[in-house]
Amino acid sequence: MDKTGKVRIAIIDRELCTKDRCGYQCHKVCPGVRMGDETVVIDTEGNPIISEILCSGCGICPKKCPMNCITIINLMSETGAPIYQYGENSFRLYGLPLPQKGVTGLIGKNGIGKSTAIRLLAGQITPNFANFDIHFSNQQMMERLAPELQNYFRSIRDKQVKVSLKPQDVYKIPEVFRGTARELLQKSDERHVMAKATEEFSLGEILDKRVSVLSGGELQRLAIAVAYCKEADLYYFDEPAAYLDIGQRMAMARAIKGLSEEKNVIVIEHDLAIFDYLSEYVHVFFGTENAYGVVSGVKAARSGINEYLDGYLHDENMRFRDHGIKFSIMSAVQARAKGVKFTYPALEKKFDRFTFTSKEGQVHEGEVIGILGQNALGKSVFIKMIAGLEKPDNCESLSGMKISYKPQYVKAEENTEVRELFMRSGTDLLFLEQAKRKLLISPLMEKKLTELSGGELQRVACAYALCQDADLYLFDEPSAFLDIEQRLEFADLLQSRIANSRKCAFVIDHDLVILDAVSSRMMMFEGMPGREGHANMPSEKREGMNAFLKTAGITLRRDKDSMRPRINKPGSALDREQKAAGEHYYYEG
């Protein structure tokens, strides 16, 4: 806090900050330093430190920094001391959510403190109140905590409350456990529910596999089951829908809701439909990505989600985003009146243990085909054949069109900066500026691809694919690792790229909200996962969604205020009514 009482936040991205390339311009141009103050100092390791007390918030150093690694934020109101800060000029979190009876959902952008909050509540890290020189005793910590948090942390300290945590990064599981899935489940089965968990999370076929050979989806289901099997008072699930198809997501959601009837549960999730289905209460996280996060008070799920989408918190009387996120009741792109852009024949492809076939189909100009289906039915195989990366067994190359392809698993090129990637030939520089703004690519431009997080790499890959001068755009699970806002920004970018143009696209995803937002027509995949898959020809959007939702056993409705798709509670009056009418995809109004 500065002399005026305002809260000043100064963030320096240490991965970008380097004297070799910038000469520490922040120190040279700072008016405070020129007047003799220690507003910016260089520490013993040669790193600049910005004093948040002395900083005037003039904004000169962020503009002059050639590495774009400085962020200065002036908070408009007093927020109190952070409950946790990672270090000088680093991310800090204000406030914490509290578990409620049932499922409490945490909603907000990536890099805003949700996982930090879970780590604090799970006792993995301890509140430091942005003071790095003091090790707080239990009594000192309690005195600084808000009254409603004191009892919770006292229970954690006294081990009166046991916590079970499903971590975000499931790929780290093989680093700490070398045995089979069965052995890990047996070790964790404190509630004696292993048989039930095996059935609910479809783990029967992987029980005797070593954890080190499991796929992302298999690791995710195993991690959820491990957390589910433990005996605890509080359960934390961090992004449990990642890598799962819609059927697996619904099975996971039903199991967690069943668990919440006896236990308190907190969930972080970016699939908006699944998040809404799971949550009874919501805390909104807002702030600036990788700089600071603030936790709202607890809200009822529907109103909390709608306030988050609107960007305005009613109880707090605070606008944290200058625009609301809107949903259209119309199909994203209506292109059937335009000419045929691309025709592909019936396709066949055989592997050692998997056989794929598809019917022939056509794609029209300005059209996006949404692809639906369980995991391991050949959706990625189909896209790769369209892209020319897999050769069909029954025909030659499919098209001479220019194709832009975003694969399911994005690999970072060695020794390549983000800026270099976008400077390659074929990039539409005008559209790049729009993509950089919507997907927040500008702060990443000086970083190497290998230095990016999973979410950052996905944003760069989606932006790069969208910015290519192509006729056909292929996206394989673009929503993976993206937060809710980023997913919807991608949907807007894709629509603007395809609509009213002679281009077209295929999109594979398991997020129903995204597919609903971008698709003109739908393409449904059927079969036996891991053994055989078959792709039907593209159908009308309503027909395709209705058929898919029927196989998944769920119905959708639209929220009357935000118009976002919502999953009906199984067995509810509306669920029964829609199923009886054969309308699993919501009524059009």
Secondary structure as GFF3:
##gff-version 3
##sequence-region A 1 589
A	DSSP	beta_strand	7	12	.	.	.	ID=ss1
A	DSSP	alpha_helix	19	22	.	.	.	ID=ss2
A	DSSP	alpha_helix	25	29	.	.	.	ID=ss3
A	DSSP	alpha_helix	31	34	.	.	.	ID=ss4
A	DSSP	beta_strand	40	42	.	.	.	ID=ss5
A	DSSP	beta_strand	48	50	.	.	.	ID=ss6
A	DSSP	alpha_helix	60	64	.	.	.	ID=ss7
A	DSSP	beta_strand	70	75	.	.	.	ID=ss8
A	DSSP	beta_strand	84	85	.	.	.	ID=ss9
A	DSSP	beta_strand	92	94	.	.	.	ID=ss10
A	DSSP	beta_strand	103	107	.	.	.	ID=ss11
A	DSSP	alpha_helix	114	121	.	.	.	ID=ss12
A	DSSP	alpha_helix	138	144	.	.	.	ID=ss13
A	DSSP	alpha_helix	147	157	.	.	.	ID=ss14
A	DSSP	beta_strand	163	166	.	.	.	ID=ss15
A	DSSP	three_ten_helix	170	172	.	.	.	ID=ss16
A	DSSP	alpha_helix	173	176	.	.	.	ID=ss17
A	DSSP	alpha_helix	181	188	.	.	.	ID=ss18
A	DSSP	alpha_helix	194	200	.	.	.	ID=ss19
A	DSSP	three_ten_helix	204	206	.	.	.	ID=ss20
A	DSSP	three_ten_helix	211	213	.	.	.	ID=ss21
A	DSSP	alpha_helix	216	229	.	.	.	ID=ss22
A	DSSP	beta_strand	234	238	.	.	.	ID=ss23
A	DSSP	alpha_helix	246	259	.	.	.	ID=ss24
A	DSSP	beta_strand	264	268	.	.	.	ID=ss25
A	DSSP	alpha_helix	272	278	.	.	.	ID=ss26
A	DSSP	beta_strand	281	288	.	.	.	ID=ss27
A	DSSP	beta_strand	292	295	.	.	.	ID=ss28
A	DSSP	beta_strand	299	300	.	.	.	ID=ss29
A	DSSP	alpha_helix	301	310	.	.	.	ID=ss30
A	DSSP	beta_strand	312	313	.	.	.	ID=ss31
A	DSSP	beta_strand	318	319	.	.	.	ID=ss32
A	DSSP	beta_strand	340	344	.	.	.	ID=ss33
A	DSSP	beta_strand	347	350	.	.	.	ID=ss34
A	DSSP	beta_strand	355	358	.	.	.	ID=ss35
A	DSSP	beta_strand	361	364	.	.	.	ID=ss36
A	DSSP	beta_strand	367	372	.	.	.	ID=ss37
A	DSSP	alpha_helix	379	387	.	.	.	ID=ss38
A	DSSP	beta_strand	403	406	.	.	.	ID=ss39
A	DSSP	alpha_helix	418	422	.	.	.	ID=ss40
A	DSSP	alpha_helix	429	438	.	.	.	ID=ss41
A	DSSP	three_ten_helix	442	444	.	.	.	ID=ss42
A	DSSP	three_ten_helix	449	451	.	.	.	ID=ss43
A	DSSP	alpha_helix	454	466	.	.	.	ID=ss44
A	DSSP	beta_strand	472	476	.	.	.	ID=ss45
A	DSSP	alpha_helix	484	498	.	.	.	ID=ss46
A	DSSP	beta_strand	504	508	.	.	.	ID=ss47
A	DSSP	alpha_helix	512	518	.	.	.	ID=ss48
A	DSSP	beta_strand	521	528	.	.	.	ID=ss49
A	DSSP	beta_strand	532	535	.	.	.	ID=ss50
A	DSSP	beta_strand	539	540	.	.	.	ID=ss51
A	DSSP	alpha_helix	541	552	.	.	.	ID=ss52
A	DSSP	beta_strand	556	558	.	.	.	ID=ss53
A	DSSP	beta_strand	565	567	.	.	.	ID=ss54
A	DSSP	alpha_helix	573	581	.	.	.	ID=ss55
###
